[in-house]
């Protein structure tokens, strides 16, 4: 009894110039950040939301601190993971820098 397996269907690569999902667009994210930082504070009071400069500053400070903490955590994890899976030791080579 011979068994033959049918080839599995692989998704076709997207042709050059094919549209991409909007969530992968740096342009869309830039527009959203711009709208939230410039348009929202101007329009929000008309809609009944009171957005003060102190509130925006506090939110910005919290985002910066969170991003720094997350960056430190990810960087540390990458260093540990990279060293664990490395097959060769790290060596130091001499180099010169001329100005």
NORQUINOR-V154589 format. One record per residue. N is the residue number from 1. RES is the residue in one letter. PHI is phi in radians with two decimals (none if undefined). PSI is psi as a letter, one per 30 degrees, with the letter a starting at -180 (NA if undefined). NEAR is the number of other C-alpha atoms within 10 Angstrom. Layout:
# NORQUINOR-V154589
[[N:RES:PHI:PSI:NEAR] [N:RES:PHI:PSI:NEAR]]
This chain:
# NORQUINOR-V154589
[[1:X:none:j:3] [2:X:-1.79:k:4] [3:X:-1.97:k:5] [4:X:-2.03:k:6] [5:X:-1.77:k:6] [6:X:-1.42:k:6] [7:X:-1.10:k:6] [8:X:-1.40:k:6] [9:X:-1.36:k:6] [10:X:-1.73:k:6] [11:X:-1.12:k:6] [12:X:-1.26:k:6] [13:X:-1.13:k:7] [14:X:-1.20:k:9] [15:X:-1.19:l:7] [16:X:-1.05:k:6] [17:X:1.48:g:6] [18:X:-1.25:k:7] [19:X:-1.15:l:8] [20:X:-2.07:l:9] [21:X:-1.10:k:6] [22:X:-1.08:f:10] [23:X:-1.20:f:9] [24:X:-1.62:g:9] [25:X:-1.64:k:10] [26:X:-1.13:e:10] [27:X:-1.11:e:10] [28:X:-1.09:e:12] [29:X:-1.11:e:13] [30:X:-1.11:e:11] [31:X:-1.13:e:11] [32:X:-1.12:e:12] [33:X:-1.13:e:11] [34:X:-1.09:e:12] [35:X:-1.11:e:12] [36:X:-1.19:e:12] [37:X:-1.56:f:12] [38:X:-2.01:e:10] [39:X:-1.37:e:12] [40:X:-1.00:e:14] [41:X:-1.09:f:17] [42:X:-1.42:e:13] [43:X:-1.59:f:13] [44:X:-0.98:e:12] [45:X:-1.06:e:12] [46:X:-1.21:f:9] [47:X:-1.61:f:9] [48:X:1.72:g:8] [49:X:-1.78:k:11] [50:X:-1.74:j:13] [51:X:-1.89:j:14] [52:X:-1.63:l:11] [53:X:-1.11:e:10] [54:X:-1.12:e:9] [55:X:-1.12:e:11] [56:X:-1.13:e:13] [57:X:-1.10:e:11] [58:X:-1.12:e:12] [59:X:-1.09:e:11] [60:X:-1.07:e:12] [61:X:-1.08:e:12] [62:X:-1.14:e:12] [63:X:-1.15:e:12] [64:X:-1.10:e:12] [65:X:-1.10:e:11] [66:X:-1.13:e:12] [67:X:-1.13:e:12] [68:X:-1.14:e:12] [69:X:-1.13:e:12] [70:X:-1.13:e:12] [71:X:-1.09:e:12] [72:X:-1.12:e:12] [73:X:-1.16:e:11] [74:X:-1.14:e:12] [75:X:-1.08:e:12] [76:X:-1.12:e:12] [77:X:-1.08:e:12] [78:X:-1.13:e:12] [79:X:-1.11:e:10] [80:X:-1.17:e:12] [81:X:-1.09:e:11] [82:X:-1.09:e:11] [83:X:-1.27:e:13] [84:X:-1.16:e:9] [85:X:-1.54:f:8] [86:X:-1.19:k:10] [87:X:-1.79:f:8] [88:X:-2.14:k:7] [89:X:-1.25:l:7] [90:X:-1.41:k:8] [91:X:-2.18:l:5] [92:X:-1.85:k:6] [93:X:-1.99:k:5] [94:X:-1.41:k:4] [95:X:-2.52:l:5] [96:X:-2.09:k:4] [97:X:-2.13:k:4] [98:X:-1.96:k:3] [99:X:-1.80:NA:2]]
